[in-house]
Amino acid sequence: MLYVLLDSTNIRYGNSLGVLFFGAIFVLSHVVIMGCIKLYNTSKLEKTITSTDVQK
């Protein structure tokens, strides 16, 4: 992404929207991946809690 932002030809002739679009895709993909990981960890934690409650 740094290469895209530093290259001045990417921003000329109305291409700035494309640069912003690709920047937004990277940010959104990271947010989605982090959210999926947190959901997975939360569901794994809930399964552990319910399985230990049943054993007691």
LINURVEN-V686297 format. One record per run of one state. SS is the DSSP state (alpha for helix, beta for strand, coil for the rest). FROM is the first residue (numbers start at 1). LEN is the number of residues. If there is no record, write none. Layout:
ss:from:len
SS:FROM:LEN
SS:FROM:LEN
This chain:
ss:from:len
coil:1:1
alpha:2:5
coil:7:1
alpha:8:3
coil:11:1
alpha:12:3
coil:15:1
alpha:16:40
coil:56:1
